[in-house]
Amino acid sequence: MGKKRVYEVAKELNKDSKEVLDALKELGMKVKSNLSSIDDDAIEKLKKYLSKEKIEEKVEVPIPPIEEELEEEEVLEIYVEPEPKVAPPKKKKKKKKKERKIDAALVEKRIKETRSILETGKRKKYKKKKKGGNVEVEEEILKVPPFMTVSELAEILDVGPNDILMKCLELGLRATINQRLDFDTISLISEEFGQKVEMQEEFESEIEEGEYSDIREKPPVVTIMGHVDHGKTTLIDKIRLSDLVSKEKGRITQKIGAYHVKYNGKTITFIDTPGHEAFTAMRARGAKVTDIVVLVVAANDGVKPQTIEAIDHAKAAGVPIIVAINKIDLPDANPEKVKMQLADVGVMVQEYGGDVMSVNISALKGIGIEELLETILLLAEDMDLKAPFEGPGEGYILEAKKSKGFGNVATVIVEKGKIKKGDIFIAGSTYGKVRVMIDEDKKIWSEVTPGIAVQISSFNDLPVVGDKLKVVKDEKRAKETAEKRKVAKRLQEMSRKKQISLEAIQEKLVRGEYVELKIVLKGDDSGAVEALSDTLGRLSTDEVHVNIIHRGVGDITENDVLLASASDAIIVGFRTRPTGKARDIAKNEGIEIRTYDIIYDVVDDIKKAMSGLLAPEYEEHEIGRAEVRMVIRVPKVGNIAGSYVIQGKVLRGAKCEVLRGEELIAETKINSLKRFKEDVKEVVEGFECGIGLEGFDSFQEGDIIVVYETIEKERTI
């Protein structure tokens, strides 16, 4: 029996999807949405049900024209019966109740009140329910900023400052009453006093909350995810009729891109994320701001590690998945095998009884592209994606870079409200005023609404990828708040450096010294720099530690070279180059600058550099054995072993062991070797010789002298 989706049946019957859904529910059929599938029997029942409704409609329609021809008494008879069918007053009341449900102003007022309570230091209880048997226990959770002084924490926990200081000492931290504690320390101390805490952005209350209205449908934000070289960017190229792939080094996407597509009169915003494992963090940010994930899986390659990684990110963000099985035009394509592999990792497509939709496509030949776009719009309609279009704009930073002529530029995707030219904004520890907003086609926007991504200039400094951008009214307050956040961030970084140095001391005490490879990392945009920093950091071993002493965006400058010189570091540039002056200083100072365009090359080169810092391994190889057959006493020298070489050869200066039976008597080296009365360098198997050892002469007949050499072997990461 064939199956069809509800929206397909609705199209065939020329009906609205909601009308068909309601009819199916009245027939007692379990359907979740217009994307659910129904069999032929259900379709037949639906057709009969809808045809009955048509007959009833036809009976009722002629009543008004007949009414004119009938006499007054007959008209009264006809209208007596339908009276109960007239909507009673109760139904009107229900409509009024629906209108009163959404009160945006009241919601915002309550949010403001809650935030003000938090910021005044009063204990606010966030309750999470924990089930213990049949009893539900409520747990208090306190929201705190990422940094607090000892006295501030004591006040919030309702304990004395000395109690906090004592707990700090127990944790091995010597603190003062005005010292700022980081969130990890705050969390540990709070748990000691039976209080759980959650982090709240510091200085958040200093930014005025706006009022939002005009809630309506927004464009779906779709993130393309999947394994490297499975055709993600080629898919976007085909959708946009562009050629992004040819512009990427190694034909691999190296950063996040945002693109807009119009289909059937509706806009879809696509986020293209890199497929290499180094860009895990970037894919995670894509999932954070997205509404739908399109998981691209090659039909000839199947589910790979980064496919599973992408699935995990989508699930963690609670984002629905549409599977695009690509490369179906290839002779070794096997879409069914891909579906089975997806089922093994917890992604059940509809054909296998699950909820996940799948579409067979060929991004290269354009097969199935329209079906994929239609599926995206159907899922978006089913999700009922809405956002307020009026109010101060808010969005997330997807990417940030320095651009010639524009200064500090960031790709921002709007979450709610409206961002207009001339708006003042704050994003993390940066602020600015919207000068120009352009999209991927260099089109200039005067205002941007939810679901749209644009590049915005100009920020006073480069924002951090993942920061939330908010439009504010007061530029002075925005600047002050940004500066406070910057100071807090600097303190946080300093505290992290101290923690690292303490850990390093402990590790050195346990296992001895280790070598550090210091790197100054520069890139063309902050997303790539962040991802590279994480990747290189994970290369650290017990013996060689990778330390990114500085990372930034833009050209490699003379300051970077001077920092590297002072710190004995190397400079790594990703898709960026040194300035002329920086190159000259680097040459004079003997600083190594390595520049790359592809992520694989960076990782491979740094591994080689780390391997060069590793202490070599030494392997011992036995080269010969000699049996002691006579102990010869030499005046003023000591005992010499009159020996016979029974295996291999004996070398003067070589290391050796003396075995008596199975017992090891001595470990030393051969300092003299004679044949008759002459000194020789070596004696081979089958010949007699006299052997003198360094620091040992207590020979006995029958001892075995095992001779070995040590071979130095280079190590690799």
Secondary structure, 3 states (H helix, E strand, C coil): CCEEEHHHHHHHCCCCHHHHHHHHHHCCCCCCCCCCEEEHHHHHHHHHHHHHHHHHHHHHCCHHHHHHHCCHHHHHHHHHCCHHHCCCHHHHHHHHHHHHHCCHHHHHHHHHHHHHHHHCCCCCCEEEEEEECCEEEEEEEEEECCEEEHHHHHHHHCCCHHHHHHHHHHCCCCCCCCCEEEHHHHHHHHHHCCCEEEECCCCHHHCCCCCCEEEEECCCEEEEEECCCCCHHHHHHHHHCCCCHHHCHHHCCCCCEEEEEEECCEEEEEEECCCCHHHHHHHHHHHHHCCEEEEEEECCCCCCHHHHHHHHHHHHCCCCEEEEEECCCCCCCCHHHHHHHHHHCCCCEHHHCCCEEEEECECCCCECHHHHHHHHHHHHHHHCCEEEEECECEEEEEEEEEECCCEEEEEEEEEECEEECCCEEEECCEEEEEEEEECCCCCECCEECCCCEEEEEEECCCCCCCCEEEEECCHHHHHHHHHHHHHHHHHHHHHHHHHHHHHHHHHHHHHCCCEEEEEEEEECEHHHHHHHHHHHHCCCCCCEEEEEEEEEECCECHHHHHHHHHHCCEEEEECCCECHHHHHHHHHHCCCEEEECCHHHHHHHHHHHHHHHCCCEEEEEEEEEEEEEEEEEECCCEEEEEEEEEEEEEECCCEEEEEECCEEEEEEEEEEEEECCEECCEEECCCEEEEEECCECCCCCCCEEEEEEEEEECCCC
